[in-house]
Amino acid sequence: SLEYGALDLTWEHLCQRFGASYVKAHIPMPFTTHDAIVEALWSRVTERTKAIYLSHITSGTAAIMPVAEICRRARQAGILTIVDGAHAPGQIPLDLKALDVDIYSGNCHKWVCSPKGSAFLYVHPDQQEWIESLTISWGWRLESTFLSRNQQQGTRDISSFLAVPRAIEFQREHRWDAVRSSCHERLRAFRQRLHDRYGVEPLYLNTDEWFRQMALIEIPPVDLDTLRHLLLSGHDIEIPCMQHGDTTCVRLSVQGYVSDDDLDKLESAIGAIVG
């Protein structure tokens, strides 16, 4: 129940096409423990379950999911695991072999600071034979491999991919581990300050177990369209605004270029709108 809407639509389309069922597990909020999330998901697993799909860090809640434990249990049960890691690379440590995941996709344009269009697809060696590429081209010659099918796709602009190593090098040169830690601490402090100001119950604890550089900021109830309009038209701020149950939230991302002045401006804008 926490997944990105566009991928929900993708799964529904594919399941309808191939006669499968897309079963959603309801994850209660507020979140309490990672174990509770695992058990909520596993409550929908049956002997007919063929694959488990989830986000490493959810888009709608910005919360880190217990992917390692879910992959471990799925491996024991012989169930394929597919993880959407759009927000993970560059924000949290990522060891794909340690996760023991079957299929993992990750974006590099969000937290690795590389251009849009740069992303990766990891497929466990045991699963590569049946994975098809989106484009049929020169990589589909006799005795094609997972690598050839996905790399040799005719005329394609690969400049964004080639920029990824330089982006990684840039972060190393500028001690990005320290930048990440600073961003997390400023986000944690901002989140705590607004929760204290409004007395709103957070949907998860204010710790690095649940988030790093992106988190929900829970605020008093307000119409979402009004909130978006006033933030943009009155304060030149565009930020995701969402509703989880009865809780109104904005999803705040703090990257290295986000300043304390930016955070102060957001706090002042929210205060002007909701009091």
RODO-2510 file (C-alpha; in nm, 4 decimals, decimal comma):
residues 275
     n   res          X          Y          Z
     1     s     0,0000     0,0000     0,0000
     2     l     0,3079     0,2278     0,0007
     3     e     0,4277     0,1905    -0,3559
     4     y     0,4804     0,4528    -0,6247
     5     g     0,1608     0,5087    -0,8220
     6     a     0,3139     0,4763    -1,1683
     7     l     0,4584     0,1369    -1,0788
     8     d     0,1278     0,0236    -0,9298
     9     l    -0,0186     0,0983    -1,2729
    10     t     0,2655    -0,0910    -1,4406
    11     w     0,2076    -0,4007    -1,2302
    12     e    -0,1686    -0,3850    -1,2806
    13     h    -0,1175    -0,3617    -1,6573
    14     l     0,1244    -0,6551    -1,6679
    15     c    -0,0836    -0,8732    -1,4389
    16     q    -0,3951    -0,8123    -1,6465
    17     r    -0,2021    -0,8922    -1,9632
    18     f    -0,0581    -1,2205    -1,8359
    19     g    -0,3436    -1,3378    -1,6157
    20     a    -0,1726    -1,2799    -1,2816
    21     s    -0,2981    -1,1063    -0,9666
    22     y    -0,1373    -0,7969    -0,8167
    23     v    -0,1942    -0,8326    -0,4427
    24     k    -0,1263    -0,5289    -0,2242
    25     a    -0,0264    -0,5668     0,1394
    26     h    -0,1682    -0,2976     0,3652
    27     i     0,1090    -0,1500     0,5810
    28     p    -0,0423     0,0250     0,8856
    29     m     0,0676     0,3766     0,9695
    30     p     0,2131     0,5195     1,1863
    31     f     0,5015     0,2772     1,1462
    32     t     0,6110     0,1104     1,4671
    33     t     0,8914    -0,1337     1,3862
    34     h     1,0476    -0,2810     1,0774
    35     d     0,9429    -0,6251     1,2000
    36     a     0,5805    -0,5105     1,1937
    37     i     0,6194    -0,4058     0,8302
    38     v     0,7701    -0,7437     0,7398
    39     e     0,4852    -0,9287     0,9090
    40     a     0,2196    -0,7073     0,7456
    41     l     0,3673    -0,7788     0,4045
    42     w     0,4121    -1,1486     0,4752
    43     s     0,0502    -1,1810     0,5843
    44     r    -0,0459    -1,1559     0,2138
    45     v     0,2058    -1,4179     0,0967
    46     t     0,0596    -1,7562     0,0009
    47     e     0,1812    -2,0712    -0,1707
    48     r     0,0760    -1,9054    -0,4992
    49     t     0,3001    -1,6000    -0,4517
    50     k     0,5616    -1,5857    -0,7290
    51     a     0,7233    -1,2473    -0,6695
    52     i     0,7468    -0,9746    -0,4067
    53     y     0,7929    -0,6162    -0,5201
    54     l     0,8654    -0,3229    -0,2891
    55     s     1,0595     0,0016    -0,2642
    56     h     1,3853     0,0325    -0,0735
    57     i     1,2865     0,3859     0,0245
    58     t     0,9244     0,4650    -0,0481
    59     s     0,8400     0,7739    -0,2480
    60     g     0,5175     0,8605    -0,0685
    61     t     0,6473     0,8207     0,2879
    62     a     1,0260     0,8605     0,2389
    63     a     1,0712     0,5729     0,4849
    64     i     1,3431     0,3091     0,4616
    65     m     1,1895    -0,0365     0,4227
    66     p     1,3311    -0,3604     0,5740
    67     v     1,4394    -0,4920     0,2345
    68     a     1,7146    -0,7227     0,3599
    69     e     1,4816    -0,9215     0,5876
    70     i     1,2107    -0,9460     0,3224
    71     c     1,4641    -1,0693     0,0660
    72     r     1,5957    -1,3241     0,3162
    73     r     1,2516    -1,4672     0,3850
    74     a     1,1617    -1,4647     0,0179
    75     r     1,4788    -1,6543    -0,0696
    76     q     1,3904    -1,9216     0,1841
    77     a     1,0404    -1,9475     0,0363
    78     g     1,1615    -1,9574    -0,3256
    79     i     0,9904    -1,6274    -0,4117
    80     l     1,1425    -1,3801    -0,6596
    81     t     1,2273    -1,0361    -0,5150
    82     i     1,2056    -0,7138    -0,7156
    83     v     1,3150    -0,3917    -0,5450
    84     d     1,2608    -0,0350    -0,6640
    85     g     1,5667     0,1500    -0,5381
    86     a     1,4916     0,4873    -0,6966
    87     h     1,5858     0,6864    -0,3855
    88     a     1,8488     0,4553    -0,2342
    89     p     2,1761     0,4978    -0,4311
    90     g     2,3701     0,7886    -0,2875
    91     q     2,1396     0,8285     0,0118
    92     i     2,1999     0,5050     0,2042
    93     p     2,4736     0,2379     0,1877
    94     l     2,3870    -0,0147    -0,0815
    95     d     2,5354    -0,3655    -0,1048
    96     l     2,3358    -0,5656    -0,3578
    97     k     2,5139    -0,8924    -0,2872
    98     a     2,4510    -0,8591     0,0852
    99     l     2,0817    -0,7882     0,0171
   100     d     2,0667    -1,1088    -0,1885
   101     v     1,7967    -0,9512    -0,4034
   102     d     1,6937    -1,1004    -0,7382
   103     i     1,6191    -0,7797    -0,9297
   104     y     1,7065    -0,4252    -0,8232
   105     s     1,6682    -0,1007    -1,0159
   106     g     1,8193     0,2246    -0,8946
   107     n     1,8334     0,5863    -1,0103
   108     c     2,1537     0,7871    -1,0071
   109     h     2,0090     1,1284    -1,0913
   110     k     1,8526     1,1792    -0,7490
   111     w     2,1139     1,1341    -0,4744
   112     v     2,4265     1,0462    -0,6731
   113     c     2,4024     1,3867    -0,8480
   114     s     2,4365     1,2492    -1,2012
   115     p     2,2205     1,3549    -1,5005
   116     k     1,8614     1,2505    -1,5579
   117     g     1,8419     0,9251    -1,7476
   118     s     2,1231     0,7631    -1,5499
   119     a     2,0081     0,4499    -1,3742
   120     f     2,0998     0,0851    -1,3374
   121     l     1,9363    -0,2555    -1,3412
   122     y     2,0888    -0,5352    -1,1346
   123     v     1,9748    -0,8918    -1,1935
   124     h     2,1042    -1,1841    -0,9904
   125     p     2,3068    -1,4194    -1,2149
   126     d     2,0539    -1,6972    -1,1532
   127     q     1,7776    -1,4828    -1,3084
   128     q     1,9547    -1,3188    -1,6015
   129     e     1,8714    -1,5762    -1,8685
   130     w     1,4999    -1,4963    -1,8868
   131     i     1,5247    -1,1162    -1,8545
   132     e     1,4503    -0,9414    -2,1843
   133     s     1,5579    -0,5906    -2,2778
   134     l     1,3034    -0,3265    -2,3725
   135     t     1,4615    -0,2873    -2,7171
   136     i     1,5336    -0,5699    -2,9615
   137     s     1,8561    -0,4811    -3,1420
   138     w     2,2111    -0,6055    -3,2107
   139     g     2,2437    -0,7507    -2,8647
   140     w     1,9937    -1,0228    -2,9574
   141     r     2,2295    -1,2147    -3,1843
   142     l     2,2750    -1,5891    -3,1479
   143     e     2,3902    -1,6816    -2,7975
   144     s     2,2956    -1,3399    -2,6626
   145     t     2,3483    -1,2661    -2,2953
   146     f     2,1782    -1,0439    -2,0399
   147     l     2,4618    -0,7957    -2,0838
   148     s     2,4585    -0,7910    -2,4642
   149     r     2,0797    -0,7589    -2,4830
   150     n     2,0795    -0,4556    -2,2546
   151     q     2,3977    -0,2838    -2,3719
   152     q     2,3748    -0,3192    -2,7502
   153     q     2,0520    -0,1377    -2,8297
   154     g     2,1369     0,0497    -3,1462
   155     t     2,1459     0,4302    -3,1595
   156     r     2,1138     0,5433    -2,8005
   157     d     2,2440     0,8413    -2,6064
   158     i     2,4553     0,6940    -2,3257
   159     s     2,6066     1,0235    -2,2086
   160     s     2,4122     1,0198    -1,8811
   161     f     2,5506     0,6736    -1,8002
   162     l     2,9055     0,7864    -1,8745
   163     a     2,8664     1,0737    -1,6274
   164     v     2,7949     0,8437    -1,3318
   165     p     3,1603     0,7572    -1,2499
   166     r     3,2461     1,1270    -1,2416
   167     a     2,9501     1,1958    -1,0115
   168     i     3,0712     0,9240    -0,7739
   169     e     3,4229     1,0665    -0,7899
   170     f     3,2870     1,4162    -0,7185
   171     q     3,1178     1,2934    -0,4018
   172     r     3,4344     1,1198    -0,2872
   173     e     3,6402     1,4327    -0,3500
   174     h     3,3970     1,6413    -0,1456
   175     r     3,3679     1,3958     0,1462
   176     w     3,0041     1,3215     0,0738
   177     d     2,9663     1,0878     0,3709
   178     a     3,0056     1,3945     0,5906
   179     v     2,7639     1,5880     0,3687
   180     r     2,5043     1,3120     0,4032
   181     s     2,5446     1,3087     0,7807
   182     s     2,5067     1,6858     0,7975
   183     c     2,1984     1,6766     0,5750
   184     h     2,0397     1,4070     0,7902
   185     e     2,1051     1,5964     1,1123
   186     r     1,9617     1,9206     0,9741
   187     l     1,6554     1,7354     0,8454
   188     r     1,6135     1,5540     1,1774
   189     a     1,6335     1,8827     1,3690
   190     f     1,3899     2,0551     1,1308
   191     r     1,1440     1,7668     1,1575
   192     q     1,1639     1,7667     1,5375
   193     r     1,1179     2,1431     1,5522
   194     l     0,7989     2,1371     1,3464
   195     h     0,6595     1,8366     1,5314
   196     d     0,7188     2,0168     1,8600
   197     r     0,5657     2,3353     1,7218
   198     y     0,2443     2,1742     1,6031
   199     g     0,2146     1,8764     1,8364
   200     v     0,1468     1,6438     1,5423
   201     e     0,2212     1,2743     1,5867
   202     p     0,4937     1,1660     1,3403
   203     l     0,4264     0,8690     1,1152
   204     y     0,7657     0,7228     1,2087
   205     l     1,0416     0,7917     1,4568
   206     n     1,2882     1,0735     1,4022
   207     t     1,5926     0,8443     1,3613
   208     d     1,8231     0,7253     1,0847
   209     e     1,6637     0,3819     1,1076
   210     w     1,3667     0,5279     0,9209
   211     f     1,5086     0,8044     0,7012
   212     r     1,8296     0,9748     0,5949
   213     q     1,8028     1,2807     0,3692
   214     m     1,4329     1,2671     0,2827
   215     a     1,1440     1,2537     0,5290
   216     l     0,7827     1,3423     0,5877
   217     i     0,7114     1,6589     0,7829
   218     e     0,3709     1,6197     0,9447
   219     i     0,1723     1,9452     0,9803
   220     p    -0,1792     2,0502     1,0912
   221     p    -0,4670     1,9600     0,8544
   222     v    -0,4984     2,1758     0,5438
   223     d    -0,6421     2,1220     0,1964
   224     l    -0,3610     1,9866    -0,0213
   225     d    -0,4449     2,1900    -0,3310
   226     t    -0,4560     2,5060    -0,1202
   227     l    -0,1252     2,4164     0,0451
   228     r     0,0484     2,3549    -0,2881
   229     h    -0,0921     2,6740    -0,4386
   230     l     0,0024     2,8989    -0,1474
   231     l     0,3526     2,7526    -0,1145
   232     l     0,4221     2,8058    -0,4839
   233     s     0,2413     3,1333    -0,5521
   234     g     0,3149     3,3010    -0,2212
   235     h     0,6591     3,1648    -0,1328
   236     d     0,8135     3,0226    -0,4541
   237     i     0,8323     2,6790    -0,2934
   238     e     0,7425     2,3604    -0,4791
   239     i     0,7408     2,0519    -0,2581
   240     p     0,5432     1,7252    -0,2587
   241     c     0,2324     1,7567    -0,0399
   242     m     0,0372     1,4465     0,0559
   243     q    -0,2195     1,2943     0,2843
   244     h    -0,1723     0,9721     0,4802
   245     g    -0,4976     0,8885     0,6536
   246     d    -0,5828     1,1969     0,8571
   247     t    -0,2260     1,3263     0,8537
   248     t    -0,1173     1,6076     0,6221
   249     c     0,2496     1,6030     0,5210
   250     v     0,5105     1,7625     0,3045
   251     r     0,8005     1,5468     0,1867
   252     l     1,1247     1,7312     0,2422
   253     s     1,4535     1,6361     0,0739
   254     v     1,7781     1,7831     0,2051
   255     q     2,0636     1,7451    -0,0430
   256     g     2,4060     1,9052    -0,0046
   257     y     2,2964     2,2246    -0,1782
   258     v     1,9970     2,2846     0,0521
   259     s     2,0883     2,5646     0,2928
   260     d     1,9647     2,6511     0,6399
   261     d     1,8084     2,9603     0,4829
   262     d     1,6055     2,7301     0,2555
   263     l     1,4800     2,5386     0,5582
   264     d     1,3967     2,8591     0,7441
   265     k     1,2025     2,9828     0,4414
   266     l     1,0002     2,6599     0,4303
   267     e     0,9245     2,6772     0,8017
   268     s     0,8112     3,0386     0,7704
   269     a     0,5931     2,9541     0,4702
   270     i     0,4235     2,6629     0,6465
   271     g     0,3705     2,8820     0,9505
   272     a     0,2098     3,1517     0,7389
   273     i    -0,0319     2,8995     0,5906
   274     v    -0,1280     2,6759     0,8836
   275     g    -0,0390     2,9027     1,1760
***
